[in-house]
Amino acid sequence: ETPGISMESRMLTTAMLTAINDLRRKKQSVFFIATNRLRAFDSAITRPGRFDMQLFVGTPNLNSRVIQFEKQLAKGVVIDD
């Protein structure tokens, strides 16, 4: 048993691995799995060989955030609270 992993997390891991394996058999699948807490994932999901590629995308720096903000402003997007 993995320390710190709840029963819900183990059930999710089992369901996720089953779904991934079913889709991989069809050989027409692309998976995008995103998280802010990679260390919280069960090692069964992140083990080597599970996915062909893992891409780390770090948090944007201040300049990147300013560019994203300016793009949203240019679109005229308004967020109501």
PDB file with SEQRES, HELIX, SHEET and CRYST1 records, atoms N, CA, C and O in Angstrom:
SEQRES   1 A   81  GLU THR PRO GLY ILE SER MET GLU SER ARG MET LEU THR          
SEQRES   2 A   81  THR ALA MET LEU THR ALA ILE ASN ASP LEU ARG ARG LYS          
SEQRES   3 A   81  LYS GLN SER VAL PHE PHE ILE ALA THR ASN ARG LEU ARG          
SEQRES   4 A   81  ALA PHE ASP SER ALA ILE THR ARG PRO GLY ARG PHE ASP          
SEQRES   5 A   81  MET GLN LEU PHE VAL GLY THR PRO ASN LEU ASN SER ARG          
SEQRES   6 A   81  VAL ILE GLN PHE GLU LYS GLN LEU ALA LYS GLY VAL VAL          
SEQRES   7 A   81  ILE ASP ASP                                                  
HELIX    1 AA1 MET A    7  ARG A   25  1                                  19    
HELIX    2 AA2 LEU A   38  ALA A   40  5                                   3    
HELIX    3 AA3 SER A   43  THR A   46  1                                   4    
HELIX    4 AA4 LEU A   62  LYS A   75  1                                  14    
CRYST1    1.000    1.000    1.000  90.00  90.00  90.00 P 1           1          
ATOM      1  N   GLU A   1       0.849  -1.181   0.000  1.00  0.00           N  
ATOM      2  CA  GLU A   1       0.000   0.000   0.000  1.00  0.00           C  
ATOM      3  C   GLU A   1       0.891   1.240   0.000  1.00  0.00           C  
ATOM      4  O   GLU A   1       1.873   1.307   0.740  1.00  0.00           O  
ATOM      5  N   THR A   2       0.549   2.205  -0.821  1.00  0.00           N  
ATOM      6  CA  THR A   2       1.318   3.436  -0.927  1.00  0.00           C  
ATOM      7  C   THR A   2       0.936   4.376   0.202  1.00  0.00           C  
ATOM      8  O   THR A   2      -0.244   4.690   0.362  1.00  0.00           O  
ATOM      9  N   PRO A   3       1.923   4.844   1.006  1.00  0.00           N  
ATOM     10  CA  PRO A   3       1.588   5.741   2.105  1.00  0.00           C  
ATOM     11  C   PRO A   3       1.008   7.060   1.590  1.00  0.00           C  
ATOM     12  O   PRO A   3       1.460   7.592   0.576  1.00  0.00           O  
ATOM     13  N   GLY A   4       0.013   7.576   2.294  1.00  0.00           N  
ATOM     14  CA  GLY A   4      -0.569   8.862   1.937  1.00  0.00           C  
ATOM     15  C   GLY A   4      -1.584   8.813   0.809  1.00  0.00           C  
ATOM     16  O   GLY A   4      -2.119   9.852   0.421  1.00  0.00           O  
ATOM     17  N   ILE A   5      -1.862   7.636   0.274  1.00  0.00           N  
ATOM     18  CA  ILE A   5      -2.827   7.501  -0.822  1.00  0.00           C  
ATOM     19  C   ILE A   5      -4.151   7.011  -0.230  1.00  0.00           C  
ATOM     20  O   ILE A   5      -4.213   5.953   0.396  1.00  0.00           O  
ATOM     21  N   SER A   6      -5.193   7.792  -0.437  1.00  0.00           N  
ATOM     22  CA  SER A   6      -6.496   7.438   0.121  1.00  0.00           C  
ATOM     23  C   SER A   6      -7.161   6.335  -0.708  1.00  0.00           C  
ATOM     24  O   SER A   6      -6.729   6.018  -1.816  1.00  0.00           O  
ATOM     25  N   MET A   7      -8.213   5.767  -0.143  1.00  0.00           N  
ATOM     26  CA  MET A   7      -8.981   4.729  -0.839  1.00  0.00           C  
ATOM     27  C   MET A   7      -9.553   5.287  -2.140  1.00  0.00           C  
ATOM     28  O   MET A   7      -9.555   4.599  -3.161  1.00  0.00           O  
ATOM     29  N   GLU A   8     -10.040   6.534  -2.111  1.00  0.00           N  
ATOM     30  CA  GLU A   8     -10.598   7.150  -3.315  1.00  0.00           C  
ATOM     31  C   GLU A   8      -9.534   7.275  -4.397  1.00  0.00           C  
ATOM     32  O   GLU A   8      -9.810   7.041  -5.573  1.00  0.00           O  
ATOM     33  N   SER A   9      -8.315   7.645  -4.000  1.00  0.00           N  
ATOM     34  CA  SER A   9      -7.228   7.778  -4.963  1.00  0.00           C  
ATOM     35  C   SER A   9      -6.865   6.436  -5.577  1.00  0.00           C  
ATOM     36  O   SER A   9      -6.608   6.348  -6.778  1.00  0.00           O  
ATOM     37  N   ARG A  10      -6.844   5.386  -4.753  1.00  0.00           N  
ATOM     38  CA  ARG A  10      -6.545   4.049  -5.276  1.00  0.00           C  
ATOM     39  C   ARG A  10      -7.615   3.586  -6.251  1.00  0.00           C  
ATOM     40  O   ARG A  10      -7.309   2.971  -7.272  1.00  0.00           O  
ATOM     41  N   MET A  11      -8.886   3.887  -5.930  1.00  0.00           N  
ATOM     42  CA  MET A  11      -9.974   3.500  -6.826  1.00  0.00           C  
ATOM     43  C   MET A  11      -9.880   4.277  -8.134  1.00  0.00           C  
ATOM     44  O   MET A  11     -10.095   3.716  -9.208  1.00  0.00           O  
ATOM     45  N   LEU A  12      -9.559   5.568  -8.047  1.00  0.00           N  
ATOM     46  CA  LEU A  12      -9.393   6.375  -9.253  1.00  0.00           C  
ATOM     47  C   LEU A  12      -8.240   5.860 -10.089  1.00  0.00           C  
ATOM     48  O   LEU A  12      -8.345   5.772 -11.312  1.00  0.00           O  
ATOM     49  N   THR A  13      -7.142   5.519  -9.436  1.00  0.00           N  
ATOM     50  CA  THR A  13      -5.981   4.983 -10.144  1.00  0.00           C  
ATOM     51  C   THR A  13      -6.348   3.708 -10.887  1.00  0.00           C  
ATOM     52  O   THR A  13      -6.004   3.557 -12.059  1.00  0.00           O  
ATOM     53  N   THR A  14      -7.031   2.802 -10.231  1.00  0.00           N  
ATOM     54  CA  THR A  14      -7.442   1.546 -10.862  1.00  0.00           C  
ATOM     55  C   THR A  14      -8.351   1.805 -12.051  1.00  0.00           C  
ATOM     56  O   THR A  14      -8.167   1.214 -13.115  1.00  0.00           O  
ATOM     57  N   ALA A  15      -9.332   2.688 -11.879  1.00  0.00           N  
ATOM     58  CA  ALA A  15     -10.260   3.006 -12.968  1.00  0.00           C  
ATOM     59  C   ALA A  15      -9.523   3.681 -14.124  1.00  0.00           C  
ATOM     60  O   ALA A  15      -9.780   3.389 -15.292  1.00  0.00           O  
ATOM     61  N   MET A  16      -8.602   4.587 -13.784  1.00  0.00           N  
ATOM     62  CA  MET A  16      -7.850   5.302 -14.812  1.00  0.00           C  
ATOM     63  C   MET A  16      -6.956   4.344 -15.611  1.00  0.00           C  
ATOM     64  O   MET A  16      -6.906   4.416 -16.839  1.00  0.00           O  
ATOM     65  N   LEU A  17      -6.265   3.463 -14.919  1.00  0.00           N  
ATOM     66  CA  LEU A  17      -5.396   2.511 -15.611  1.00  0.00           C  
ATOM     67  C   LEU A  17      -6.204   1.570 -16.501  1.00  0.00           C  
ATOM     68  O   LEU A  17      -5.765   1.243 -17.604  1.00  0.00           O  
ATOM     69  N   THR A  18      -7.359   1.136 -16.049  1.00  0.00           N  
ATOM     70  CA  THR A  18      -8.221   0.276 -16.856  1.00  0.00           C  
ATOM     71  C   THR A  18      -8.657   1.010 -18.123  1.00  0.00           C  
ATOM     72  O   THR A  18      -8.608   0.449 -19.218  1.00  0.00           O  
ATOM     73  N   ALA A  19      -9.086   2.269 -17.971  1.00  0.00           N  
ATOM     74  CA  ALA A  19      -9.526   3.054 -19.131  1.00  0.00           C  
ATOM     75  C   ALA A  19      -8.372   3.295 -20.101  1.00  0.00           C  
ATOM     76  O   ALA A  19      -8.550   3.180 -21.314  1.00  0.00           O  
ATOM     77  N   ILE A  20      -7.202   3.626 -19.584  1.00  0.00           N  
ATOM     78  CA  ILE A  20      -6.029   3.864 -20.442  1.00  0.00           C  
ATOM     79  C   ILE A  20      -5.671   2.594 -21.205  1.00  0.00           C  
ATOM     80  O   ILE A  20      -5.419   2.641 -22.409  1.00  0.00           O  
ATOM     81  N   ASN A  21      -5.648   1.466 -20.511  1.00  0.00           N  
ATOM     82  CA  ASN A  21      -5.303   0.204 -21.183  1.00  0.00           C  
ATOM     83  C   ASN A  21      -6.319  -0.160 -22.260  1.00  0.00           C  
ATOM     84  O   ASN A  21      -5.941  -0.634 -23.331  1.00  0.00           O  
ATOM     85  N   ASP A  22      -7.601   0.055 -21.989  1.00  0.00           N  
ATOM     86  CA  ASP A  22      -8.635  -0.222 -22.997  1.00  0.00           C  
ATOM     87  C   ASP A  22      -8.441   0.651 -24.232  1.00  0.00           C  
ATOM     88  O   ASP A  22      -8.550   0.170 -25.360  1.00  0.00           O  
ATOM     89  N   LEU A  23      -8.155   1.923 -24.021  1.00  0.00           N  
ATOM     90  CA  LEU A  23      -7.961   2.841 -25.147  1.00  0.00           C  
ATOM     91  C   LEU A  23      -6.670   2.556 -25.902  1.00  0.00           C  
ATOM     92  O   LEU A  23      -6.628   2.690 -27.125  1.00  0.00           O  
ATOM     93  N   ARG A  24      -5.621   2.167 -25.193  1.00  0.00           N  
ATOM     94  CA  ARG A  24      -4.343   1.862 -25.855  1.00  0.00           C  
ATOM     95  C   ARG A  24      -4.476   0.665 -26.801  1.00  0.00           C  
ATOM     96  O   ARG A  24      -3.813   0.609 -27.837  1.00  0.00           O  
ATOM     97  N   ARG A  25      -5.328  -0.279 -26.441  1.00  0.00           N  
ATOM     98  CA  ARG A  25      -5.518  -1.454 -27.302  1.00  0.00           C  
ATOM     99  C   ARG A  25      -6.061  -1.053 -28.668  1.00  0.00           C  
ATOM    100  O   ARG A  25      -5.809  -1.735 -29.661  1.00  0.00           O  
ATOM    101  N   LYS A  26      -6.799   0.041 -28.722  1.00  0.00           N  
ATOM    102  CA  LYS A  26      -7.358   0.518 -29.988  1.00  0.00           C  
ATOM    103  C   LYS A  26      -6.301   1.205 -30.851  1.00  0.00           C  
ATOM    104  O   LYS A  26      -6.516   1.424 -32.043  1.00  0.00           O  
ATOM    105  N   LYS A  27      -5.167   1.543 -30.254  1.00  0.00           N  
ATOM    106  CA  LYS A  27      -4.016   2.135 -30.942  1.00  0.00           C  
ATOM    107  C   LYS A  27      -4.357   3.408 -31.700  1.00  0.00           C  
ATOM    108  O   LYS A  27      -3.698   3.741 -32.685  1.00  0.00           O  
ATOM    109  N   GLN A  28      -5.356   4.105 -31.259  1.00  0.00           N  
ATOM    110  CA  GLN A  28      -5.730   5.378 -31.875  1.00  0.00           C  
ATOM    111  C   GLN A  28      -5.971   6.411 -30.786  1.00  0.00           C  
ATOM    112  O   GLN A  28      -6.929   7.181 -30.845  1.00  0.00           O  
ATOM    113  N   SER A  29      -5.101   6.418 -29.805  1.00  0.00           N  
ATOM    114  CA  SER A  29      -5.347   7.257 -28.646  1.00  0.00           C  
ATOM    115  C   SER A  29      -4.218   8.233 -28.393  1.00  0.00           C  
ATOM    116  O   SER A  29      -3.044   7.922 -28.591  1.00  0.00           O  
ATOM    117  N   VAL A  30      -4.594   9.405 -27.958  1.00  0.00           N  
ATOM    118  CA  VAL A  30      -3.657  10.404 -27.476  1.00  0.00           C  
ATOM    119  C   VAL A  30      -4.172  10.828 -26.112  1.00  0.00           C  
ATOM    120  O   VAL A  30      -5.344  11.177 -25.969  1.00  0.00           O  
ATOM    121  N   PHE A  31      -3.315  10.799 -25.120  1.00  0.00           N  
ATOM    122  CA  PHE A  31      -3.715  11.154 -23.764  1.00  0.00           C  
ATOM    123  C   PHE A  31      -3.058  12.453 -23.356  1.00  0.00           C  
ATOM    124  O   PHE A  31      -1.860  12.650 -23.560  1.00  0.00           O  
ATOM    125  N   PHE A  32      -3.840  13.325 -22.788  1.00  0.00           N  
ATOM    126  CA  PHE A  32      -3.335  14.539 -22.171  1.00  0.00           C  
ATOM    127  C   PHE A  32      -3.800  14.497 -20.725  1.00  0.00           C  
ATOM    128  O   PHE A  32      -4.990  14.610 -20.433  1.00  0.00           O  
ATOM    129  N   ILE A  33      -2.856  14.336 -19.848  1.00  0.00           N  
ATOM    130  CA  ILE A  33      -3.174  14.301 -18.430  1.00  0.00           C  
ATOM    131  C   ILE A  33      -2.399  15.438 -17.790  1.00  0.00           C  
ATOM    132  O   ILE A  33      -1.177  15.516 -17.911  1.00  0.00           O  
ATOM    133  N   ALA A  34      -3.104  16.302 -17.121  1.00  0.00           N  
ATOM    134  CA  ALA A  34      -2.467  17.467 -16.509  1.00  0.00           C  
ATOM    135  C   ALA A  34      -2.705  17.466 -15.004  1.00  0.00           C  
ATOM    136  O   ALA A  34      -3.762  17.059 -14.521  1.00  0.00           O  
ATOM    137  N   THR A  35      -1.709  17.925 -14.291  1.00  0.00           N  
ATOM    138  CA  THR A  35      -1.839  18.027 -12.841  1.00  0.00           C  
ATOM    139  C   THR A  35      -0.913  19.110 -12.318  1.00  0.00           C  
ATOM    140  O   THR A  35       0.106  19.430 -12.930  1.00  0.00           O  
ATOM    141  N   ASN A  36      -1.281  19.656 -11.198  1.00  0.00           N  
ATOM    142  CA  ASN A  36      -0.399  20.573 -10.486  1.00  0.00           C  
ATOM    143  C   ASN A  36       0.353  19.841  -9.382  1.00  0.00           C  
ATOM    144  O   ASN A  36       1.215  20.415  -8.716  1.00  0.00           O  
ATOM    145  N   ARG A  37       0.018  18.582  -9.198  1.00  0.00           N  
ATOM    146  CA  ARG A  37       0.607  17.801  -8.103  1.00  0.00           C  
ATOM    147  C   ARG A  37       1.050  16.432  -8.595  1.00  0.00           C  
ATOM    148  O   ARG A  37       0.461  15.419  -8.216  1.00  0.00           O  
ATOM    149  N   LEU A  38       2.066  16.389  -9.423  1.00  0.00           N  
ATOM    150  CA  LEU A  38       2.535  15.124  -9.990  1.00  0.00           C  
ATOM    151  C   LEU A  38       2.948  14.138  -8.901  1.00  0.00           C  
ATOM    152  O   LEU A  38       2.733  12.935  -9.048  1.00  0.00           O  
ATOM    153  N   ARG A  39       3.533  14.624  -7.823  1.00  0.00           N  
ATOM    154  CA  ARG A  39       3.962  13.724  -6.743  1.00  0.00           C  
ATOM    155  C   ARG A  39       2.787  13.022  -6.078  1.00  0.00           C  
ATOM    156  O   ARG A  39       2.958  11.984  -5.438  1.00  0.00           O  
ATOM    157  N   ALA A  40       1.591  13.592  -6.230  1.00  0.00           N  
ATOM    158  CA  ALA A  40       0.408  12.981  -5.623  1.00  0.00           C  
ATOM    159  C   ALA A  40      -0.125  11.818  -6.448  1.00  0.00           C  
ATOM    160  O   ALA A  40      -0.949  11.045  -5.960  1.00  0.00           O  
ATOM    161  N   PHE A  41       0.334  11.679  -7.697  1.00  0.00           N  
ATOM    162  CA  PHE A  41      -0.112  10.576  -8.543  1.00  0.00           C  
ATOM    163  C   PHE A  41       0.494   9.279  -8.048  1.00  0.00           C  
ATOM    164  O   PHE A  41       1.640   9.250  -7.599  1.00  0.00           O  
ATOM    165  N   ASP A  42      -0.264   8.224  -8.129  1.00  0.00           N  
ATOM    166  CA  ASP A  42       0.233   6.892  -7.805  1.00  0.00           C  
ATOM    167  C   ASP A  42       1.337   6.547  -8.799  1.00  0.00           C  
ATOM    168  O   ASP A  42       1.216   6.846  -9.987  1.00  0.00           O  
ATOM    169  N   SER A  43       2.393   5.931  -8.332  1.00  0.00           N  
ATOM    170  CA  SER A  43       3.517   5.583  -9.203  1.00  0.00           C  
ATOM    171  C   SER A  43       3.121   4.601 -10.302  1.00  0.00           C  
ATOM    172  O   SER A  43       3.832   4.489 -11.301  1.00  0.00           O  
ATOM    173  N   ALA A  44       2.005   3.889 -10.144  1.00  0.00           N  
ATOM    174  CA  ALA A  44       1.529   2.982 -11.193  1.00  0.00           C  
ATOM    175  C   ALA A  44       1.146   3.754 -12.450  1.00  0.00           C  
ATOM    176  O   ALA A  44       1.238   3.223 -13.557  1.00  0.00           O  
ATOM    177  N   ILE A  45       0.723   4.990 -12.288  1.00  0.00           N  
ATOM    178  CA  ILE A  45       0.347   5.803 -13.441  1.00  0.00           C  
ATOM    179  C   ILE A  45       1.566   6.429 -14.103  1.00  0.00           C  
ATOM    180  O   ILE A  45       1.630   6.520 -15.329  1.00  0.00           O  
ATOM    181  N   THR A  46       2.524   6.856 -13.306  1.00  0.00           N  
ATOM    182  CA  THR A  46       3.670   7.594 -13.853  1.00  0.00           C  
ATOM    183  C   THR A  46       4.894   6.725 -14.111  1.00  0.00           C  
ATOM    184  O   THR A  46       5.957   7.241 -14.454  1.00  0.00           O  
ATOM    185  N   ARG A  47       4.757   5.426 -13.951  1.00  0.00           N  
ATOM    186  CA  ARG A  47       5.930   4.555 -14.128  1.00  0.00           C  
ATOM    187  C   ARG A  47       6.481   4.660 -15.548  1.00  0.00           C  
ATOM    188  O   ARG A  47       5.734   4.942 -16.485  1.00  0.00           O  
ATOM    189  N   PRO A  48       7.786   4.435 -15.710  1.00  0.00           N  
ATOM    190  CA  PRO A  48       8.390   4.458 -17.048  1.00  0.00           C  
ATOM    191  C   PRO A  48       7.716   3.437 -17.965  1.00  0.00           C  
ATOM    192  O   PRO A  48       7.450   2.306 -17.557  1.00  0.00           O  
ATOM    193  N   GLY A  49       7.444   3.840 -19.192  1.00  0.00           N  
ATOM    194  CA  GLY A  49       6.818   2.959 -20.164  1.00  0.00           C  
ATOM    195  C   GLY A  49       5.314   3.079 -20.238  1.00  0.00           C  
ATOM    196  O   GLY A  49       4.698   2.574 -21.177  1.00  0.00           O  
ATOM    197  N   ARG A  50       4.720   3.731 -19.277  1.00  0.00           N  
ATOM    198  CA  ARG A  50       3.256   3.886 -19.289  1.00  0.00           C  
ATOM    199  C   ARG A  50       2.837   4.809 -20.437  1.00  0.00           C  
ATOM    200  O   ARG A  50       1.862   4.541 -21.139  1.00  0.00           O  
ATOM    201  N   PHE A  51       3.578   5.881 -20.613  1.00  0.00           N  
ATOM    202  CA  PHE A  51       3.307   6.838 -21.696  1.00  0.00           C  
ATOM    203  C   PHE A  51       4.558   6.998 -22.536  1.00  0.00           C  
ATOM    204  O   PHE A  51       5.674   6.870 -22.032  1.00  0.00           O  
ATOM    205  N   ASP A  52       4.373   7.277 -23.814  1.00  0.00           N  
ATOM    206  CA  ASP A  52       5.509   7.461 -24.711  1.00  0.00           C  
ATOM    207  C   ASP A  52       6.290   8.727 -24.395  1.00  0.00           C  
ATOM    208  O   ASP A  52       7.500   8.789 -24.612  1.00  0.00           O  
ATOM    209  N   MET A  53       5.596   9.734 -23.883  1.00  0.00           N  
ATOM    210  CA  MET A  53       6.244  10.998 -23.614  1.00  0.00           C  
ATOM    211  C   MET A  53       5.590  11.677 -22.421  1.00  0.00           C  
ATOM    212  O   MET A  53       4.373  11.621 -22.248  1.00  0.00           O  
ATOM    213  N   GLN A  54       6.401  12.309 -21.614  1.00  0.00           N  
ATOM    214  CA  GLN A  54       5.897  13.161 -20.542  1.00  0.00           C  
ATOM    215  C   GLN A  54       6.500  14.537 -20.762  1.00  0.00           C  
ATOM    216  O   GLN A  54       7.713  14.675 -20.926  1.00  0.00           O  
ATOM    217  N   LEU A  55       5.666  15.533 -20.764  1.00  0.00           N  
ATOM    218  CA  LEU A  55       6.110  16.898 -21.029  1.00  0.00           C  
ATOM    219  C   LEU A  55       5.837  17.747 -19.806  1.00  0.00           C  
ATOM    220  O   LEU A  55       4.693  17.855 -19.363  1.00  0.00           O  
ATOM    221  N   PHE A  56       6.876  18.348 -19.259  1.00  0.00           N  
ATOM    222  CA  PHE A  56       6.717  19.229 -18.111  1.00  0.00           C  
ATOM    223  C   PHE A  56       6.555  20.658 -18.616  1.00  0.00           C  
ATOM    224  O   PHE A  56       7.381  21.159 -19.379  1.00  0.00           O  
ATOM    225  N   VAL A  57       5.495  21.296 -18.185  1.00  0.00           N  
ATOM    226  CA  VAL A  57       5.251  22.700 -18.517  1.00  0.00           C  
ATOM    227  C   VAL A  57       5.220  23.454 -17.196  1.00  0.00           C  
ATOM    228  O   VAL A  57       4.292  23.305 -16.402  1.00  0.00           O  
ATOM    229  N   GLY A  58       6.226  24.248 -16.978  1.00  0.00           N  
ATOM    230  CA  GLY A  58       6.323  24.986 -15.722  1.00  0.00           C  
ATOM    231  C   GLY A  58       5.349  26.152 -15.681  1.00  0.00           C  
ATOM    232  O   GLY A  58       4.650  26.446 -16.650  1.00  0.00           O  
ATOM    233  N   THR A  59       5.328  26.795 -14.544  1.00  0.00           N  
ATOM    234  CA  THR A  59       4.468  27.961 -14.404  1.00  0.00           C  
ATOM    235  C   THR A  59       5.049  29.115 -15.219  1.00  0.00           C  
ATOM    236  O   THR A  59       6.268  29.234 -15.342  1.00  0.00           O  
ATOM    237  N   PRO A  60       4.194  29.956 -15.770  1.00  0.00           N  
ATOM    238  CA  PRO A  60       4.693  31.065 -16.583  1.00  0.00           C  
ATOM    239  C   PRO A  60       5.390  32.116 -15.711  1.00  0.00           C  
ATOM    240  O   PRO A  60       5.013  32.345 -14.562  1.00  0.00           O  
ATOM    241  N   ASN A  61       6.409  32.742 -16.288  1.00  0.00           N  
ATOM    242  CA  ASN A  61       7.075  33.823 -15.571  1.00  0.00           C  
ATOM    243  C   ASN A  61       6.254  35.110 -15.741  1.00  0.00           C  
ATOM    244  O   ASN A  61       5.229  35.106 -16.423  1.00  0.00           O  
ATOM    245  N   LEU A  62       6.693  36.183 -15.137  1.00  0.00           N  
ATOM    246  CA  LEU A  62       5.928  37.429 -15.162  1.00  0.00           C  
ATOM    247  C   LEU A  62       5.693  37.912 -16.586  1.00  0.00           C  
ATOM    248  O   LEU A  62       4.582  38.328 -16.916  1.00  0.00           O  
ATOM    249  N   ASN A  63       6.704  37.865 -17.426  1.00  0.00           N  
ATOM    250  CA  ASN A  63       6.554  38.333 -18.807  1.00  0.00           C  
ATOM    251  C   ASN A  63       5.503  37.513 -19.559  1.00  0.00           C  
ATOM    252  O   ASN A  63       4.694  38.075 -20.298  1.00  0.00           O  
ATOM    253  N   SER A  64       5.509  36.196 -19.377  1.00  0.00           N  
ATOM    254  CA  SER A  64       4.514  35.330 -20.027  1.00  0.00           C  
ATOM    255  C   SER A  64       3.107  35.638 -19.528  1.00  0.00           C  
ATOM    256  O   SER A  64       2.151  35.629 -20.303  1.00  0.00           O  
ATOM    257  N   ARG A  65       2.987  35.905 -18.254  1.00  0.00           N  
ATOM    258  CA  ARG A  65       1.671  36.236 -17.686  1.00  0.00           C  
ATOM    259  C   ARG A  65       1.151  37.560 -18.254  1.00  0.00           C  
ATOM    260  O   ARG A  65      -0.036  37.690 -18.553  1.00  0.00           O  
ATOM    261  N   VAL A  66       2.041  38.530 -18.397  1.00  0.00           N  
ATOM    262  CA  VAL A  66       1.644  39.825 -18.967  1.00  0.00           C  
ATOM    263  C   VAL A  66       1.165  39.639 -20.399  1.00  0.00           C  
ATOM    264  O   VAL A  66       0.149  40.216 -20.790  1.00  0.00           O  
ATOM    265  N   ILE A  67       1.881  38.842 -21.188  1.00  0.00           N  
ATOM    266  CA  ILE A  67       1.497  38.582 -22.582  1.00  0.00           C  
ATOM    267  C   ILE A  67       0.125  37.911 -22.635  1.00  0.00           C  
ATOM    268  O   ILE A  67      -0.723  38.304 -23.436  1.00  0.00           O  
ATOM    269  N   GLN A  68      -0.100  36.902 -21.790  1.00  0.00           N  
ATOM    270  CA  GLN A  68      -1.397  36.217 -21.762  1.00  0.00           C  
ATOM    271  C   GLN A  68      -2.508  37.181 -21.363  1.00  0.00           C  
ATOM    272  O   GLN A  68      -3.591  37.164 -21.947  1.00  0.00           O  
ATOM    273  N   PHE A  69      -2.237  38.017 -20.371  1.00  0.00           N  
ATOM    274  CA  PHE A  69      -3.227  38.988 -19.915  1.00  0.00           C  
ATOM    275  C   PHE A  69      -3.566  39.972 -21.027  1.00  0.00           C  
ATOM    276  O   PHE A  69      -4.735  40.296 -21.237  1.00  0.00           O  
ATOM    277  N   GLU A  70      -2.546  40.450 -21.743  1.00  0.00           N  
ATOM    278  CA  GLU A  70      -2.774  41.391 -22.842  1.00  0.00           C  
ATOM    279  C   GLU A  70      -3.578  40.749 -23.969  1.00  0.00           C  
ATOM    280  O   GLU A  70      -4.430  41.408 -24.565  1.00  0.00           O  
ATOM    281  N   LYS A  71      -3.327  39.496 -24.268  1.00  0.00           N  
ATOM    282  CA  LYS A  71      -4.096  38.791 -25.294  1.00  0.00           C  
ATOM    283  C   LYS A  71      -5.560  38.699 -24.905  1.00  0.00           C  
ATOM    284  O   LYS A  71      -6.441  38.904 -25.740  1.00  0.00           O  
ATOM    285  N   GLN A  72      -5.825  38.390 -23.638  1.00  0.00           N  
ATOM    286  CA  GLN A  72      -7.203  38.299 -23.181  1.00  0.00           C  
ATOM    287  C   GLN A  72      -7.885  39.662 -23.225  1.00  0.00           C  
ATOM    288  O   GLN A  72      -9.057  39.759 -23.588  1.00  0.00           O  
ATOM    289  N   LEU A  73      -7.161  40.710 -22.857  1.00  0.00           N  
ATOM    290  CA  LEU A  73      -7.722  42.050 -22.925  1.00  0.00           C  
ATOM    291  C   LEU A  73      -8.043  42.448 -24.367  1.00  0.00           C  
ATOM    292  O   LEU A  73      -9.048  43.109 -24.630  1.00  0.00           O  
ATOM    293  N   ALA A  74      -7.179  42.037 -25.294  1.00  0.00           N  
ATOM    294  CA  ALA A  74      -7.380  42.370 -26.704  1.00  0.00           C  
ATOM    295  C   ALA A  74      -8.650  41.699 -27.249  1.00  0.00           C  
ATOM    296  O   ALA A  74      -9.290  42.220 -28.162  1.00  0.00           O  
ATOM    297  N   LYS A  75      -9.006  40.542 -26.680  1.00  0.00           N  
ATOM    298  CA  LYS A  75     -10.223  39.850 -27.099  1.00  0.00           C  
ATOM    299  C   LYS A  75     -11.475  40.482 -26.510  1.00  0.00           C  
ATOM    300  O   LYS A  75     -12.595  40.189 -26.927  1.00  0.00           O  
ATOM    301  N   GLY A  76     -11.265  41.339 -25.548  1.00  0.00           N  
ATOM    302  CA  GLY A  76     -12.417  41.967 -24.908  1.00  0.00           C  
ATOM    303  C   GLY A  76     -13.127  41.063 -23.928  1.00  0.00           C  
ATOM    304  O   GLY A  76     -14.313  41.246 -23.652  1.00  0.00           O  
ATOM    305  N   VAL A  77     -12.407  40.086 -23.400  1.00  0.00           N  
ATOM    306  CA  VAL A  77     -12.992  39.135 -22.460  1.00  0.00           C  
ATOM    307  C   VAL A  77     -13.144  39.825 -21.112  1.00  0.00           C  
ATOM    308  O   VAL A  77     -12.192  40.398 -20.582  1.00  0.00           O  
ATOM    309  N   VAL A  78     -14.359  39.761 -20.564  1.00  0.00           N  
ATOM    310  CA  VAL A  78     -14.624  40.322 -19.249  1.00  0.00           C  
ATOM    311  C   VAL A  78     -15.142  39.211 -18.347  1.00  0.00           C  
ATOM    312  O   VAL A  78     -16.056  38.471 -18.711  1.00  0.00           O  
ATOM    313  N   ILE A  79     -14.555  39.110 -17.186  1.00  0.00           N  
ATOM    314  CA  ILE A  79     -14.974  38.079 -16.231  1.00  0.00           C  
ATOM    315  C   ILE A  79     -15.785  38.750 -15.150  1.00  0.00           C  
ATOM    316  O   ILE A  79     -15.282  39.629 -14.449  1.00  0.00           O  
ATOM    317  N   ASP A  80     -17.043  38.347 -15.003  1.00  0.00           N  
ATOM    318  CA  ASP A  80     -17.908  38.887 -13.961  1.00  0.00           C  
ATOM    319  C   ASP A  80     -17.743  38.069 -12.695  1.00  0.00           C  
ATOM    320  O   ASP A  80     -17.663  36.842 -12.741  1.00  0.00           O  
ATOM    321  N   ASP A  81     -17.694  38.755 -11.570  1.00  0.00           N  
ATOM    322  CA  ASP A  81     -17.633  38.048 -10.285  1.00  0.00           C  
ATOM    323  C   ASP A  81     -19.010  37.809  -9.744  1.00  0.00           C  
ATOM    324  O   ASP A  81     -19.159  37.226  -8.670  1.00  0.00           O  
TER     325      ASP A  81                                                      
END                                                                             
